[in-house]
Amino acid sequence: MAEPFPREGLPLEEARSRVLAAITPLTGRERLPLGQCLGRVSAEPVRAAEAVPGFRASIMDGYAIAEAGAPGPGRRWRLVGRSAPGAPYGTVLAEGEAIRVLTGAPLPEGAQRVLPQELVRPEADSLLLTGEAGANPWIRAPEEEAAAGDELLPAGVRLGPAALGRLASCGVAALLVSAQPRVGLLISGDELVAAGAARGPGQIWESNGTLLRALLERLGYGVSEQRVVADDPASLRRALLELASGCDVVVSTGGVSAGDSDWIRPLLAELGTVGFWKLFLKPGRPFAFGRLGTRPFFGLPGNPVAAAITALQLLWPALQRLEGGEVVLLPRLKVRLGSPLKRAAGRPELARARLQVDGDGALLALVEGSQASSRIGSLQGADLLLEIPAERGALEAGEELWAQLLRLPLL
């Protein structure tokens, strides 16, 4: 069995594998109106109750005729009516007849094709074809979107605007979705004061709570309970137990290193189990994962950048697994460095960078300013997390690297 506490820390991929192997999806479900399902995970397959649109429809504005072939210029038809969306023509269309149709309008029985309006000229009660009709009949099939019984959505899918729009178009009004994990967040530190409060000597304004809460909300998760607690073992023990009793997963920041005031790891060992401790990663080396009683526990670093990055790499996949959805990581792409980057070999690094596109369409990564894990400004405007291997030292402009794209899908 692999050593749980290697001196250099676990490589990120191994740490993620251990985390996901230890997570069991929650069993709760709830039925919600479609409008409340954005970002939730489907808990059962959804099938179409009937065909959609359910009737043959015109793809464009034009004129429907009762001929399947491609008539040539000079042909005439007698105009006998009109079909519009929601107001269909109610009579069988006979050969030699034509009706005006609008985009999306139902086609009557007998209609075989639609002539685009730019190819014809209405004249009193007749219609003259002035151009070549072509082979396309411009008719939407009754089952274009879905046939009755088609699976519109499997279980375990995170619902985006496109999926919700399609479900609405197929008459679905509510969905059974998986329960979302309740997250308890503990921020520890003697030096912390609330933003806006006066600072004493050596104190800093607490920012990890705001940063992590906002990050989780952007990813589709909320924080159910949040505590800010001084580095006192009795107070921290009480807060951990209270959070574990009311939440599905407990997350802390700070107190996971090996200093005199770092109480989180020994408390985790006392109240549960420590799965692993430390990551072979920059930023993010001080990290603990385990169980607080029966609840998964994530001890994030105290430095805000390291806390945010380890939350993206390890906490976010675990929350997805808890919710019963497919675990989707940040997409990766290859980029070239837009400028030289000074660094010392030692640990793999996830450097924050902006994405640029040069005149030839090449993707460039631009690293600006300090990469210190305490500097939240390095996250501001970042498009990428550059994956720099441990053995690489200083990098030259133009070198190619893999990068994680800090963008979520829109649809």
VENNOR-V869117 format. One record per residue. NEAR is the number of other C-alpha atoms within 8 Angstrom. Layout:
# VENNOR-V869117
near=NEAR
near=NEAR
This chain:
# VENNOR-V869117
near=2
near=3
near=5
near=7
near=9
near=8
near=4
near=7
near=12
near=13
near=9
near=10
near=6
near=8
near=12
near=10
near=8
near=8
near=11
near=10
near=6
near=6
near=10
near=6
near=8
near=10
near=6
near=6
near=9
near=8
near=8
near=11
near=9
near=12
near=6
near=6
near=12
near=10
near=8
near=11
near=14
near=17
near=11
near=9
near=10
near=9
near=10
near=13
near=7
near=10
near=13
near=14
near=11
near=8
near=10
near=11
near=13
near=16
near=9
near=10
near=10
near=13
near=12
near=14
near=16
near=14
near=9
near=7
near=5
near=9
near=7
near=9
near=10
near=7
near=8
near=9
near=11
near=10
near=11
near=8
near=8
near=9
near=14
near=13
near=10
near=6
near=7
near=12
near=11
near=5
near=6
near=8
near=12
near=8
near=7
near=9
near=12
near=15
near=12
near=11
near=15
near=12
near=12
near=10
near=14
near=14
near=14
near=11
near=7
near=8
near=13
near=10
near=12
near=12
near=13
near=10
near=9
near=6
near=11
near=12
near=10
near=8
near=7
near=4
near=8
near=10
near=13
near=13
near=13
near=9
near=8
near=10
near=11
near=5
near=6
near=5
near=9
near=10
near=10
near=9
near=9
near=11
near=11
near=9
near=7
near=13
near=11
near=10
near=8
near=8
near=9
near=11
near=10
near=10
near=10
near=11
near=10
near=10
near=12
near=10
near=9
near=7
near=10
near=12
near=8
near=9
near=11
near=10
near=8
near=12
near=6
near=9
near=8
near=8
near=11
near=11
near=14
near=15
near=10
near=8
near=12
near=11
near=13
near=16
near=13
near=14
near=13
near=14
near=11
near=7
near=8
near=11
near=11
near=7
near=7
near=5
near=7
near=5
near=9
near=5
near=4
near=6
near=9
near=8
near=11
near=9
near=8
near=11
near=10
near=7
near=10
near=10
near=10
near=8
near=9
near=12
near=10
near=7
near=7
near=8
near=9
near=9
near=12
near=8
near=9
near=10
near=8
near=8
near=13
near=11
near=13
near=9
near=8
near=6
near=10
near=14
near=9
near=8
near=11
near=11
near=9
near=8
near=12
near=14
near=6
near=8
near=14
near=11
near=13
near=17
near=12
near=11
near=14
near=15
near=15
near=16
near=10
near=5
near=6
near=5
near=7
near=12
near=13
near=11
near=13
near=7
near=10
near=13
near=9
near=7
near=8
near=11
near=11
near=12
near=9
near=11
near=13
near=14
near=14
near=12
near=13
near=10
near=10
near=14
near=11
near=11
near=14
near=15
near=13
near=13
near=13
near=15
near=8
near=6
near=11
near=12
near=12
near=13
near=14
near=17
near=16
near=11
near=9
near=14
near=14
near=15
near=15
near=11
near=10
near=11
near=10
near=9
near=11
near=11
near=10
near=11
near=13
near=12
near=9
near=12
near=14
near=13
near=13
near=12
near=12
near=9
near=8
near=6
near=6
near=9
near=7
near=8
near=8
near=9
near=12
near=13
near=14
near=10
near=9
near=9
near=9
near=7
near=7
near=7
near=9
near=7
near=10
near=12
near=12
near=11
near=11
near=13
near=13
near=11
near=11
near=8
near=9
near=8
near=5
near=5
near=6
near=9
near=11
near=12
near=14
near=11
near=11
near=6
near=5
near=6
near=8
near=7
near=10
near=8
near=10
near=9
near=5
near=14
near=8
near=6
near=6
near=12
near=11
near=14
near=13
near=14
near=12
near=11
near=8
near=9
near=8
near=10
near=8
near=10
near=10
near=9
near=10
near=8
near=8
near=8
near=11
near=11
near=12
near=12
near=11
near=10
near=6
near=5
near=4
near=5
near=6
